[in-house]
Amino acid sequence: MKAITFLLKAKQPILATSFEGDPNSDVSYSYILGSMIRGALIGRYLKINRLENTDILADVTVRRLFFDGTTRYLNAYPCSKTGKRTLPILLSWKKEKGVELKNESDGIEIFDFSIRKPSKEVLDSPKAISEYFWIEEDGYPKLYTVDHRINIHIFRDRSKGRSTENEGEIFRYDAIDAGQTFQGVILCDDSDEKIIQDLLITPDIWLGGSRSAGYGHVEISQVKSHNGWNEVGIAPEKRVGDNILKVTLLSDLILRDECGQYTAIPPTNLLFEVLGINLDKPSNAYMDSTFIGGFNRKWGLPLLQVSAVKAGSVFVYENVQINADKINILETEGIGERKTEGFGRVAVNWCTEECFTAKKPKVLPRKDKPQFKTSESRELARQIGERILRQRLEQLLLAQIEPRRLQANQMTNSQLSRLMIVTRQALDKNSREPLDTLFSQLTKSSRSKYESAKLGNQPLEKIIKQWLDNPREWMGTEIKDILIGEEKCSLSDSLAIEYTLRLIMAVAKNATKEKADE
């Protein structure tokens, strides 16, 4: 098969809507979906050949180019600083909790749990990697993130051209920011190479949603054709494992279980169908699930939402003999459904280092970000960013309350009430000092009751002090910076301590309610 690669530079923000966020927001994927590229090229082909008002599936060429799986439109992932296509982070990669990359000179140790789990002494609190894409550069794996831009919109009445009492909801778009470059790949037969390249000649193309509102303008460049192209850049002959079959998903995988239902499970049966090898359950699996949908512009309707296995998932099968030919077949064909749109891409026996150092790339600041001309505009952007940050903290707080149930059988209601009152005082001062004073003045009897109260498997006083010492710890990596134009709103120390104190109050309040219900 021929591989046609090309660059897509976002001239406007791109809205490739995922299923994240609340009902009044659209949150974009951090890459350009293969289905979006395919849909845009279908429109071009029909317009060039004047087939807009015909039954396009009756055309043999149309079916071969866009529908029957002969041609594959892979996801366009971020382009590295050396012009290469990055790939999703493996879910089996873990780092020490709290260790983050701040600049390109820093390095963090990463452990691949699919190869070997390190001891507690080596890795005390393993956490997943927050960056979403990576590539080997300058002798190090470099971790890439995609910038997003949040725009606020007001729903307006179409006839009046303004918001009304019935139509004035505020909603927001969290879109891929303009100025970033992605590399797309199309796999096709040799006979279709010229047709595909001709469809990519015109540089200006529009992708994603809300195109009439200033979204989706993309510039195509550097269209190249390749023979023997490999998605991971390593020949299959160099990846014939020693009785090991390690399958890594390079894109989301859509599959069905034995009952025909869409589900997120290890792809053992699919691998058997392609390879013809009997496989047991994976000896090691690191996976996550996601939801996949889409939009059909011909119908003007959304596609069916289905569960899928997330890109970056890793499955290890032991006692399996596999040769280079079978690796090539599996990586060329892919597995699962909707392979034409780039789903089901896999890599076999890829990433064999159990421990390595990763760094951030050196990224030059972009000059195409919108500049706020007045201090009032900057202040408004900062306020919007802080409100969005607070909304996410509220959602995280609600999610954290239920699993953190306090076992406080020996604590009295007056002690729990006192804890809430003191925490409220600390909240008013935005300081931990009232709580420190409370714990320092506890009598021997009161302290024993605090020690008997357990949150998880730790004493209440101990866990509260841990939260106050490191108020960001319980938040994990869920809360990220909000970027509106060139104004960045980050989680401040005062905001972190505020929501930590609110978590303490909520835990104590829930314990009081449970005592009342007994």
DRENGUMI-459848 format. One record per residue (C-alpha): x, y, z; residue number from 0. Coordinates in pm, 1 decimal. Layout:
<node <X,Y,Z>,NUM>;
...
END
This chain:
<node <0.0,0.0,0.0>,0>;
<node <99.4,360.7,-55.3>,1>;
<node <111.3,602.2,234.8>,2>;
<node <37.7,967.3,164.3>,3>;
<node <145.4,1200.8,444.1>,4>;
<node <56.6,1569.5,472.1>,5>;
<node <59.2,1850.9,725.8>,6>;
<node <-250.7,2027.3,855.4>,7>;
<node <-190.0,2370.6,1009.2>,8>;
<node <-481.1,2517.2,1202.4>,9>;
<node <-548.3,2870.6,1073.7>,10>;
<node <-854.1,2890.1,1302.3>,11>;
<node <-947.6,2693.0,1615.4>,12>;
<node <-1071.5,2340.7,1533.1>,13>;
<node <-1375.5,2193.5,1705.7>,14>;
<node <-1346.8,1813.3,1691.2>,15>;
<node <-1613.9,1753.0,1955.3>,16>;
<node <-1570.2,1468.0,2203.8>,17>;
<node <-1805.4,1356.0,2482.6>,18>;
<node <-1628.2,1544.5,2760.8>,19>;
<node <-1768.6,1846.1,2939.3>,20>;
<node <-2116.2,1946.1,3050.0>,21>;
<node <-2425.2,1994.9,2826.9>,22>;
<node <-2344.8,2364.7,2773.7>,23>;
<node <-1994.3,2304.9,2643.0>,24>;
<node <-1821.3,2136.5,2350.2>,25>;
<node <-1477.9,1993.6,2432.2>,26>;
<node <-1256.3,1903.6,2139.2>,27>;
<node <-1028.6,1604.2,2100.0>,28>;
<node <-656.9,1686.6,2105.3>,29>;
<node <-611.4,1562.4,1749.2>,30>;
<node <-788.4,1571.4,1412.9>,31>;
<node <-995.3,1259.6,1357.0>,32>;
<node <-952.4,1051.0,1043.9>,33>;
<node <-1330.1,1064.2,996.3>,34>;
<node <-1312.8,1445.0,966.7>,35>;
<node <-1042.5,1424.0,700.0>,36>;
<node <-1234.4,1157.3,510.5>,37>;
<node <-1557.9,1361.2,522.3>,38>;
<node <-1386.2,1672.7,390.9>,39>;
<node <-1227.6,1480.7,100.9>,40>;
<node <-1560.2,1314.4,16.9>,41>;
<node <-1706.9,1662.0,-25.2>,42>;
<node <-1419.2,1766.0,-250.7>,43>;
<node <-1443.4,1452.5,-464.7>,44>;
<node <-1819.3,1488.3,-513.6>,45>;
<node <-1786.5,1855.3,-605.1>,46>;
<node <-1504.2,1797.0,-853.5>,47>;
<node <-1689.7,1509.9,-1021.4>,48>;
<node <-2034.9,1671.7,-988.5>,49>;
<node <-2184.0,1383.1,-792.8>,50>;
<node <-2354.0,1581.2,-513.9>,51>;
<node <-2708.1,1481.0,-609.6>,52>;
<node <-2643.5,1118.8,-706.0>,53>;
<node <-2632.8,784.7,-527.1>,54>;
<node <-2262.1,794.0,-454.1>,55>;
<node <-2247.7,433.8,-328.5>,56>;
<node <-2336.2,317.0,-679.5>,57>;
<node <-1999.8,453.5,-793.3>,58>;
<node <-1729.9,182.8,-762.7>,59>;
<node <-1451.0,440.0,-728.1>,60>;
<node <-1631.4,625.5,-448.4>,61>;
<node <-1681.4,302.8,-254.9>,62>;
<node <-1315.8,208.5,-293.9>,63>;
<node <-1187.1,553.0,-196.7>,64>;
<node <-1410.6,619.9,101.9>,65>;
<node <-1626.2,331.4,221.9>,66>;
<node <-1513.3,-29.6,171.8>,67>;
<node <-1189.1,-15.1,374.4>,68>;
<node <-949.2,-18.0,80.5>,69>;
<node <-838.9,335.5,170.0>,70>;
<node <-764.6,425.3,533.1>,71>;
<node <-777.0,778.5,675.4>,72>;
<node <-566.6,780.3,992.6>,73>;
<node <-595.6,1033.8,1273.0>,74>;
<node <-381.5,1345.8,1228.7>,75>;
<node <-169.4,1362.8,1543.9>,76>;
<node <43.9,1662.6,1653.0>,77>;
<node <356.7,1720.4,1449.6>,78>;
<node <684.1,1728.3,1643.8>,79>;
<node <940.2,2005.7,1614.3>,80>;
<node <1137.3,1784.5,1372.7>,81>;
<node <832.9,1739.7,1148.1>,82>;
<node <739.4,1387.1,1256.3>,83>;
<node <398.9,1249.2,1355.0>,84>;
<node <369.6,1188.1,1728.8>,85>;
<node <173.6,897.9,1878.1>,86>;
<node <-45.1,853.8,2189.0>,87>;
<node <115.1,793.3,2527.7>,88>;
<node <102.1,431.2,2646.0>,89>;
<node <-135.0,373.7,2938.0>,90>;
<node <118.2,133.9,3089.5>,91>;
<node <364.5,421.7,3141.8>,92>;
<node <377.6,549.7,3499.1>,93>;
<node <575.8,815.6,3685.3>,94>;
<node <614.6,917.5,4047.4>,95>;
<node <315.9,1108.8,4181.8>,96>;
<node <377.1,1483.3,4200.5>,97>;
<node <672.2,1481.7,3957.7>,98>;
<node <601.3,1710.8,3661.9>,99>;
<node <790.5,1851.4,3365.0>,100>;
<node <817.6,2230.4,3385.9>,101>;
<node <1060.0,2304.8,3101.4>,102>;
<node <1262.4,2132.7,2830.6>,103>;
<node <1571.6,2091.7,3049.8>,104>;
<node <1387.6,1880.9,3308.3>,105>;
<node <1358.8,1503.4,3281.8>,106>;
<node <1132.9,1254.6,3457.4>,107>;
<node <1174.9,881.3,3502.9>,108>;
<node <902.9,673.7,3340.3>,109>;
<node <840.5,304.5,3407.1>,110>;
<node <661.8,70.4,3166.7>,111>;
<node <442.2,-151.8,3385.7>,112>;
<node <364.1,-380.9,3092.7>,113>;
<node <727.5,-500.7,3101.7>,114>;
<node <793.1,-505.6,3476.2>,115>;
<node <645.2,-338.7,3780.4>,116>;
<node <911.6,-162.4,3988.2>,117>;
<node <933.4,-215.2,4362.3>,118>;
<node <781.8,23.0,4616.6>,119>;
<node <1128.8,155.3,4694.8>,120>;
<node <1182.4,257.1,4331.9>,121>;
<node <833.6,394.7,4258.5>,122>;
<node <631.0,474.0,4567.6>,123>;
<node <313.1,628.5,4421.5>,124>;
<node <276.7,554.6,4048.2>,125>;
<node <61.6,791.9,3843.0>,126>;
<node <-32.6,806.7,3475.7>,127>;
<node <137.5,1049.6,3235.6>,128>;
<node <-64.3,1366.6,3175.7>,129>;
<node <90.7,1450.8,2836.0>,130>;
<node <-100.0,1285.8,2555.5>,131>;
<node <152.6,1235.4,2270.4>,132>;
<node <519.9,1141.6,2239.0>,133>;
<node <802.5,1072.3,1995.7>,134>;
<node <1170.7,980.5,2018.3>,135>;
<node <1386.5,1290.2,1952.6>,136>;
<node <1747.5,1380.2,2036.0>,137>;
<node <1790.8,1051.4,2220.9>,138>;
<node <1492.7,1106.0,2453.8>,139>;
<node <1118.9,1039.7,2439.1>,140>;
<node <967.0,1389.1,2410.6>,141>;
<node <619.7,1447.4,2557.3>,142>;
<node <384.6,1676.2,2364.2>,143>;
<node <59.6,1843.0,2462.9>,144>;
<node <-193.4,2025.7,2245.3>,145>;
<node <-301.0,2380.6,2329.4>,146>;
<node <-673.7,2442.7,2357.2>,147>;
<node <-861.6,2770.0,2335.8>,148>;
<node <-1182.6,2836.6,2525.0>,149>;
<node <-1432.7,3072.4,2362.8>,150>;
<node <-1756.6,3186.9,2525.0>,151>;
<node <-2071.5,3209.7,2307.8>,152>;
<node <-2427.6,3327.8,2361.9>,153>;
<node <-2714.5,3150.1,2189.5>,154>;
<node <-2904.0,3405.6,1977.8>,155>;
<node <-3245.6,3410.1,1819.1>,156>;
<node <-3196.8,3355.2,1444.5>,157>;
<node <-3463.2,3601.4,1331.9>,158>;
<node <-3379.4,3882.9,1576.0>,159>;
<node <-3001.7,3832.3,1568.7>,160>;
<node <-2969.2,3869.5,1944.1>,161>;
<node <-3035.3,3678.9,2264.0>,162>;
<node <-3390.5,3679.7,2400.7>,163>;
<node <-3558.5,3567.1,2720.7>,164>;
<node <-3613.5,3220.6,2573.4>,165>;
<node <-3284.6,3192.9,2386.8>,166>;
<node <-2990.2,3340.3,2571.3>,167>;
<node <-2794.4,3048.9,2714.3>,168>;
<node <-2421.5,3092.7,2760.0>,169>;
<node <-2207.9,2804.7,2639.1>,170>;
<node <-1843.0,2755.7,2557.7>,171>;
<node <-1624.1,2582.9,2300.9>,172>;
<node <-1300.5,2420.2,2419.0>,173>;
<node <-1130.5,2389.5,2079.3>,174>;
<node <-785.8,2304.2,1944.7>,175>;
<node <-603.5,2637.7,1933.3>,176>;
<node <-497.4,2793.2,1603.6>,177>;
<node <-135.7,2787.5,1487.3>,178>;
<node <-64.3,2421.7,1566.3>,179>;
<node <40.6,2164.4,1306.7>,180>;
<node <-74.4,1803.4,1274.4>,181>;
<node <39.0,1528.0,1041.1>,182>;
<node <-222.3,1318.0,865.2>,183>;
<node <-175.2,986.8,683.9>,184>;
<node <-385.2,820.3,414.1>,185>;
<node <-317.5,456.4,318.4>,186>;
<node <-434.2,364.2,-30.1>,187>;
<node <-375.1,135.1,-328.7>,188>;
<node <-110.7,235.2,-581.2>,189>;
<node <-382.3,297.1,-840.0>,190>;
<node <-554.2,554.8,-617.6>,191>;
<node <-242.4,751.0,-523.6>,192>;
<node <-289.8,1018.2,-790.2>,193>;
<node <-659.2,1066.3,-704.8>,194>;
<node <-585.6,1119.3,-335.3>,195>;
<node <-298.2,1357.2,-404.2>,196>;
<node <-517.4,1563.4,-637.9>,197>;
<node <-776.6,1594.6,-358.7>,198>;
<node <-504.2,1735.3,-130.8>,199>;
<node <-367.2,1991.4,-379.5>,200>;
<node <-596.0,2278.2,-276.3>,201>;
<node <-442.5,2400.7,51.2>,202>;
<node <-750.6,2552.0,219.4>,203>;
<node <-994.1,2308.2,378.5>,204>;
<node <-1248.9,2328.1,662.4>,205>;
<node <-1275.1,2059.5,929.3>,206>;
<node <-1497.5,2003.3,1231.7>,207>;
<node <-1797.5,2193.1,1361.6>,208>;
<node <-1914.5,2556.5,1380.6>,209>;
<node <-1739.6,2656.3,1059.3>,210>;
<node <-1962.6,2960.9,1010.7>,211>;
<node <-1860.7,3085.6,1357.9>,212>;
<node <-1488.4,3109.3,1282.1>,213>;
<node <-1378.1,2751.4,1338.1>,214>;
<node <-1219.6,2482.4,1123.0>,215>;
<node <-1000.4,2660.7,864.3>,216>;
<node <-696.2,2438.6,800.8>,217>;
<node <-407.1,2466.0,555.6>,218>;
<node <-274.5,2152.7,381.6>,219>;
<node <96.0,2138.0,294.8>,220>;
<node <388.9,1901.4,230.6>,221>;
<node <190.2,1625.1,61.9>,222>;
<node <428.5,1329.0,15.5>,223>;
<node <396.4,968.3,-99.8>,224>;
<node <584.6,678.7,65.2>,225>;
<node <651.7,312.6,-5.5>,226>;
<node <688.2,72.3,285.5>,227>;
<node <565.4,329.7,537.7>,228>;
<node <544.9,209.3,898.7>,229>;
<node <346.8,389.4,1166.3>,230>;
<node <603.4,337.5,1445.9>,231>;
<node <910.9,370.2,1225.1>,232>;
<node <1062.8,32.3,1324.0>,233>;
<node <1075.6,-259.2,1080.1>,234>;
<node <867.7,-565.5,1183.9>,235>;
<node <1179.6,-786.3,1156.0>,236>;
<node <1327.1,-599.2,1454.1>,237>;
<node <1018.3,-656.8,1668.8>,238>;
<node <982.0,-1035.4,1664.6>,239>;
<node <948.9,-1092.6,2039.4>,240>;
<node <1067.1,-1386.7,2248.0>,241>;
<node <736.9,-1573.3,2293.7>,242>;
<node <567.0,-1239.5,2364.8>,243>;
<node <289.3,-1059.0,2179.3>,244>;
<node <255.4,-700.2,2306.7>,245>;
<node <-21.1,-507.6,2131.3>,246>;
<node <-42.4,-129.1,2171.7>,247>;
<node <-339.3,68.7,2037.7>,248>;
<node <-232.9,369.1,1830.0>,249>;
<node <-594.8,483.2,1796.2>,250>;
<node <-925.9,406.4,1964.6>,251>;
<node <-1058.9,55.4,1902.2>,252>;
<node <-1425.1,-19.7,1832.7>,253>;
<node <-1523.3,-382.7,1889.2>,254>;
<node <-1818.4,-600.0,1990.7>,255>;
<node <-1847.8,-879.1,2245.3>,256>;
<node <-1988.1,-1228.1,2180.4>,257>;
<node <-2343.4,-1091.8,2207.4>,258>;
<node <-2280.1,-826.0,1942.0>,259>;
<node <-2275.7,-535.5,2187.3>,260>;
<node <-2019.1,-256.6,2162.0>,261>;
<node <-1785.7,-286.9,2457.6>,262>;
<node <-1436.3,-207.8,2588.5>,263>;
<node <-1258.3,-541.3,2642.5>,264>;
<node <-918.6,-689.4,2543.4>,265>;
<node <-918.3,-761.1,2165.7>,266>;
<node <-823.7,-1130.2,2201.6>,267>;
<node <-1083.1,-1259.8,1954.1>,268>;
<node <-996.9,-995.3,1694.9>,269>;
<node <-628.0,-1084.3,1714.5>,270>;
<node <-715.4,-1450.5,1661.9>,271>;
<node <-917.9,-1362.8,1350.8>,272>;
<node <-627.4,-1170.6,1194.9>,273>;
<node <-333.7,-1385.0,1307.4>,274>;
<node <-492.6,-1729.9,1324.8>,275>;
<node <-316.3,-1790.8,1658.3>,276>;
<node <-492.3,-1928.4,1965.4>,277>;
<node <-453.7,-1677.6,2247.4>,278>;
<node <-536.2,-1699.3,2614.8>,279>;
<node <-641.8,-1398.2,2816.6>,280>;
<node <-371.7,-1128.2,2828.6>,281>;
<node <-125.4,-1180.1,3111.4>,282>;
<node <-97.1,-804.1,3146.9>,283>;
<node <-337.5,-532.6,3034.8>,284>;
<node <-345.8,-156.3,3082.9>,285>;
<node <-654.0,-11.7,2920.8>,286>;
<node <-919.9,252.7,2950.6>,287>;
<node <-1252.1,310.1,2778.1>,288>;
<node <-1398.6,604.6,2592.2>,289>;
<node <-1708.9,689.7,2390.0>,290>;
<node <-1705.3,739.4,2015.0>,291>;
<node <-1964.4,925.3,1812.8>,292>;
<node <-1955.9,1151.7,1512.3>,293>;
<node <-2171.8,1357.6,1279.5>,294>;
<node <-2297.8,1281.5,929.5>,295>;
<node <-2322.6,1607.7,735.2>,296>;
<node <-2516.0,1440.6,455.2>,297>;
<node <-2792.5,1340.7,694.1>,298>;
<node <-2744.9,1634.8,929.8>,299>;
<node <-2759.8,1388.4,1220.2>,300>;
<node <-2520.8,1257.6,1486.3>,301>;
<node <-2389.1,902.7,1461.4>,302>;
<node <-2455.8,628.3,1714.0>,303>;
<node <-2252.7,666.4,2033.3>,304>;
<node <-2054.9,351.6,2112.4>,305>;
<node <-1811.0,238.5,2379.0>,306>;
<node <-1450.4,182.4,2266.1>,307>;
<node <-1106.2,91.8,2398.3>,308>;
<node <-892.4,403.5,2436.9>,309>;
<node <-580.0,473.2,2232.5>,310>;
<node <-262.2,391.3,2424.3>,311>;
<node <-405.1,74.0,2579.9>,312>;
<node <-154.2,-211.0,2605.8>,313>;
<node <-217.6,-588.7,2606.1>,314>;
<node <52.6,-851.7,2667.0>,315>;
<node <9.2,-1216.3,2562.3>,316>;
<node <269.6,-1469.9,2670.1>,317>;
<node <386.1,-1793.2,2503.0>,318>;
<node <301.7,-1663.1,2156.7>,319>;
<node <522.4,-1715.1,1852.6>,320>;
<node <481.9,-1440.8,1590.9>,321>;
<node <688.2,-1359.3,1282.7>,322>;
<node <751.2,-1041.1,1086.8>,323>;
<node <488.9,-1124.2,822.9>,324>;
<node <211.4,-1154.4,1082.0>,325>;
<node <323.4,-831.9,1249.5>,326>;
<node <308.4,-656.0,913.2>,327>;
<node <-41.5,-794.6,841.1>,328>;
<node <-174.4,-690.2,1182.1>,329>;
<node <-31.9,-337.7,1162.1>,330>;
<node <-137.9,-287.1,800.1>,331>;
<node <-492.7,-419.7,836.4>,332>;
<node <-570.0,-303.4,1188.9>,333>;
<node <-851.1,-455.0,1395.7>,334>;
<node <-1210.4,-374.8,1490.8>,335>;
<node <-1470.7,-160.5,1317.3>,336>;
<node <-1454.7,167.6,1123.5>,337>;
<node <-1095.1,104.5,1018.5>,338>;
<node <-1154.0,331.0,718.3>,339>;
<node <-1174.0,624.9,963.2>,340>;
<node <-846.6,537.6,1138.9>,341>;
<node <-983.6,329.4,1425.3>,342>;
<node <-814.9,6.5,1533.2>,343>;
<node <-453.6,96.3,1450.1>,344>;
<node <-205.4,-117.8,1645.4>,345>;
<node <168.1,-160.5,1703.4>,346>;
<node <319.6,-499.4,1789.0>,347>;
<node <611.5,-551.2,2031.6>,348>;
<node <678.6,-178.3,2041.5>,349>;
<node <845.7,10.6,2330.5>,350>;
<node <1061.9,-248.2,2508.0>,351>;
<node <1239.7,-32.2,2768.4>,352>;
<node <1118.4,-87.9,3124.0>,353>;
<node <1259.9,244.9,3251.2>,354>;
<node <1368.6,561.9,3069.6>,355>;
<node <1392.0,938.6,3101.9>,356>;
<node <1144.9,1159.5,2914.8>,357>;
<node <1163.9,1532.4,2846.1>,358>;
<node <958.7,1816.1,2705.7>,359>;
<node <1036.2,1951.2,2358.8>,360>;
<node <1169.2,2301.4,2316.6>,361>;
<node <870.2,2485.2,2176.7>,362>;
<node <901.0,2839.6,2044.9>,363>;
<node <617.2,3074.4,2147.0>,364>;
<node <363.9,3119.7,1870.8>,365>;
<node <300.1,3468.5,1737.2>,366>;
<node <-50.9,3407.1,1608.8>,367>;
<node <-229.9,3403.4,1943.0>,368>;
<node <-487.2,3678.1,1990.0>,369>;
<node <-354.4,3973.6,2182.9>,370>;
<node <-571.5,4164.2,2428.5>,371>;
<node <-527.4,4535.2,2364.9>,372>;
<node <-657.4,4672.8,2694.0>,373>;
<node <-614.6,4588.3,3061.0>,374>;
<node <-995.2,4551.6,3086.3>,375>;
<node <-988.6,4276.6,2821.4>,376>;
<node <-710.2,4093.9,3001.1>,377>;
<node <-893.3,4120.6,3332.9>,378>;
<node <-1214.6,3987.9,3176.0>,379>;
<node <-1024.4,3694.5,3023.6>,380>;
<node <-866.6,3621.3,3361.8>,381>;
<node <-1208.3,3626.3,3533.4>,382>;
<node <-1355.2,3391.5,3273.8>,383>;
<node <-1059.3,3156.1,3315.1>,384>;
<node <-1096.0,3156.6,3694.2>,385>;
<node <-1469.7,3082.8,3670.3>,386>;
<node <-1403.6,2787.7,3440.5>,387>;
<node <-1132.0,2667.5,3678.1>,388>;
<node <-1371.2,2694.2,3973.0>,389>;
<node <-1639.2,2503.4,3782.0>,390>;
<node <-1396.7,2217.1,3721.8>,391>;
<node <-1292.0,2223.3,4087.5>,392>;
<node <-1659.5,2203.5,4190.3>,393>;
<node <-1708.8,1897.7,3970.0>,394>;
<node <-1394.2,1735.1,4107.9>,395>;
<node <-1500.9,1811.9,4465.7>,396>;
<node <-1839.4,1644.7,4413.9>,397>;
<node <-1669.2,1340.6,4263.1>,398>;
<node <-1429.3,1313.5,4560.8>,399>;
<node <-1686.5,1335.9,4840.8>,400>;
<node <-1863.2,1003.5,4787.6>,401>;
<node <-1557.7,771.0,4795.0>,402>;
<node <-1409.3,955.6,5096.6>,403>;
<node <-1651.5,838.2,5363.9>,404>;
<node <-1544.6,896.1,5723.3>,405>;
<node <-1571.4,609.4,5971.2>,406>;
<node <-1629.5,813.8,6286.1>,407>;
<node <-1825.2,589.6,6522.8>,408>;
<node <-1647.1,719.2,6835.4>,409>;
<node <-1653.6,1087.5,6740.6>,410>;
<node <-1946.8,1282.6,6880.2>,411>;
<node <-2169.2,1515.8,6679.8>,412>;
<node <-2028.8,1808.5,6878.3>,413>;
<node <-1673.3,1717.3,6771.7>,414>;
<node <-1776.0,1693.5,6407.1>,415>;
<node <-1963.8,2025.7,6436.0>,416>;
<node <-1660.1,2184.2,6597.2>,417>;
<node <-1444.6,2058.5,6309.2>,418>;
<node <-1683.9,2214.8,6056.0>,419>;
<node <-1695.0,2547.5,6245.4>,420>;
<node <-1316.9,2570.4,6266.7>,421>;
<node <-1283.7,2474.9,5900.5>,422>;
<node <-1530.7,2752.1,5812.5>,423>;
<node <-1312.2,2996.6,6008.7>,424>;
<node <-1009.6,2872.8,5814.5>,425>;
<node <-1204.8,2917.1,5491.8>,426>;
<node <-1294.0,3276.5,5580.9>,427>;
<node <-926.5,3350.5,5648.2>,428>;
<node <-811.3,3127.2,5358.8>,429>;
<node <-556.8,2989.3,5603.7>,430>;
<node <-491.2,2658.0,5777.6>,431>;
<node <-403.8,2830.1,6105.7>,432>;
<node <-742.9,2769.0,6282.1>,433>;
<node <-721.1,2395.1,6211.2>,434>;
<node <-360.7,2377.0,6332.2>,435>;
<node <-471.1,2549.5,6654.1>,436>;
<node <-760.7,2304.2,6695.9>,437>;
<node <-536.1,1998.6,6663.5>,438>;
<node <-270.8,2143.3,6898.1>,439>;
<node <-532.0,2201.2,7172.4>,440>;
<node <-698.7,1858.3,7160.5>,441>;
<node <-727.0,1678.8,7492.4>,442>;
<node <-600.5,1322.1,7526.0>,443>;
<node <-956.6,1186.9,7505.8>,444>;
<node <-1046.9,1395.8,7200.7>,445>;
<node <-724.6,1303.9,7022.2>,446>;
<node <-792.1,932.8,7071.4>,447>;
<node <-1133.4,975.7,6904.4>,448>;
<node <-973.6,1161.1,6612.1>,449>;
<node <-726.2,875.4,6580.1>,450>;
<node <-1006.6,618.1,6584.2>,451>;
<node <-1190.2,803.1,6303.6>,452>;
<node <-1064.7,661.5,5975.8>,453>;
<node <-1070.8,810.2,5629.5>,454>;
<node <-979.9,516.9,5410.3>,455>;
<node <-725.0,339.1,5629.3>,456>;
<node <-563.9,648.4,5783.6>,457>;
<node <-656.3,850.4,6095.7>,458>;
<node <-863.9,1161.2,6027.9>,459>;
<node <-614.6,1404.7,6182.3>,460>;
<node <-326.6,1259.3,5980.1>,461>;
<node <-508.4,1277.4,5644.8>,462>;
<node <-627.2,1635.0,5711.9>,463>;
<node <-270.6,1746.0,5785.7>,464>;
<node <-151.7,1574.2,5466.1>,465>;
<node <-413.0,1763.8,5265.4>,466>;
<node <-316.2,2093.7,5428.2>,467>;
<node <55.9,2031.0,5369.2>,468>;
<node <-6.6,1950.5,5002.4>,469>;
<node <-352.4,2081.1,4903.8>,470>;
<node <-305.8,1983.1,4537.0>,471>;
<node <-241.5,1615.3,4611.9>,472>;
<node <-605.0,1497.5,4625.1>,473>;
<node <-674.4,1677.3,4296.1>,474>;
<node <-428.5,1459.7,4103.0>,475>;
<node <-375.4,1576.2,3744.4>,476>;
<node <-740.6,1656.5,3676.8>,477>;
<node <-708.8,2035.6,3703.7>,478>;
<node <-509.3,2188.3,3419.1>,479>;
<node <-432.6,2547.7,3322.8>,480>;
<node <-702.9,2745.0,3141.9>,481>;
<node <-579.3,2943.9,2841.3>,482>;
<node <-793.5,3223.4,2698.6>,483>;
<node <-602.7,3405.8,2430.7>,484>;
<node <-260.9,3474.9,2579.5>,485>;
<node <-402.1,3491.5,2933.1>,486>;
<node <-335.1,3175.6,3136.5>,487>;
<node <-529.1,3098.6,3452.0>,488>;
<node <-351.4,2845.8,3675.8>,489>;
<node <-450.6,2678.9,3998.7>,490>;
<node <-316.0,2914.5,4266.9>,491>;
<node <-213.2,2813.1,4619.0>,492>;
<node <-504.4,3008.5,4768.4>,493>;
<node <-756.3,2836.1,4539.3>,494>;
<node <-606.4,2494.2,4619.4>,495>;
<node <-631.1,2552.9,4996.1>,496>;
<node <-987.0,2688.5,4958.2>,497>;
<node <-1116.8,2373.0,4792.3>,498>;
<node <-917.0,2151.8,5027.9>,499>;
<node <-1092.1,2316.9,5323.2>,500>;
<node <-1426.6,2270.1,5148.8>,501>;
<node <-1346.6,1900.2,5105.8>,502>;
<node <-1274.9,1870.4,5479.7>,503>;
<node <-1608.5,2039.3,5559.7>,504>;
<node <-1795.7,1809.3,5321.1>,505>;
<node <-1640.2,1495.1,5474.5>,506>;
<node <-1734.5,1608.1,5826.0>,507>;
<node <-2086.4,1706.5,5717.4>,508>;
<node <-2148.9,1368.8,5554.0>,509>;
<node <-2031.1,1192.9,5871.0>,510>;
<node <-2276.4,1401.8,6076.2>,511>;
<node <-2565.4,1306.5,5845.5>,512>;
<node <-2478.2,938.9,5864.9>,513>;
<node <-2477.4,953.8,6244.9>,514>;
<node <-2821.9,1117.4,6238.2>,515>;
<node <-2958.0,839.7,6012.5>,516>;
<node <-2834.3,560.7,6240.5>,517>;
END
